[in-house]
Amino acid sequence: MADGTAGPQPLRSAQHLLGLPGLRRHDKSRVDAANTLYERLGLLVEELERLNTPWTIENPTNSYLWDLPYFAFAMAHGTKHDCHACDFGSTRKKLTSFLSN
């Protein structure tokens, strides 16, 4: 972290997008719950696209969310835009992405 303290431990990696092996029970439950949410969101995007309904997903640019298998359809059918929060008045340089149809 910026203040030198340790941040949260990673629960995913580029090699283990759905969760690192050997996670503690609590962390595995958190990852599993997030994966369920991500899977449902991916299916929702497919349905919205089928209905020709606009959709947008926002998440940090460096998030593994963009690489999850649940988002392959969204990534193939959307356009991704990256911007820094400081472009909109924030004092923190945080790169955020928007994926939208």
Residue pairs with C-beta under 8 A, 6 or more apart in sequence:
1 7
9 27
10 20
11 19
11 20
11 23
11 27
11 30
11 31
12 18
12 19
12 20
12 31
12 64
13 20
13 64
14 64
14 67
17 64
17 67
17 68
17 69
18 31
18 35
18 68
19 28
19 31
19 32
19 35
23 31
35 68
35 70
38 65
38 68
38 70
38 71
39 70
41 57
41 70
42 68
42 70
42 71
42 72
42 73
42 74
43 70
44 55
45 55
45 57
45 71
45 73
45 74
45 77
45 78
46 73
46 74
48 54
48 55
48 101
49 55
49 73
49 77
49 101
54 100
54 101
55 78
55 100
55 101
56 98
56 99
56 100
57 65
57 71
57 74
57 78
57 98
57 99
57 100
58 96
58 97
58 98
58 99
59 65
59 66
59 96
59 97
60 94
60 95
60 96
60 97
61 82
61 95
61 96
61 97
62 95
63 97
65 71
66 75
66 80
66 97
66 99
71 99
74 99
75 99
77 101
78 99
78 100
78 101
79 99
79 100
79 101
80 97
80 98
80 99
81 97
81 98
81 99
81 100
82 95
82 96
82 97
82 98
83 95
83 96
83 97
83 98
84 90
84 93
84 94
84 95
84 96
85 92
85 93
85 94
85 96
86 92
86 93
86 94
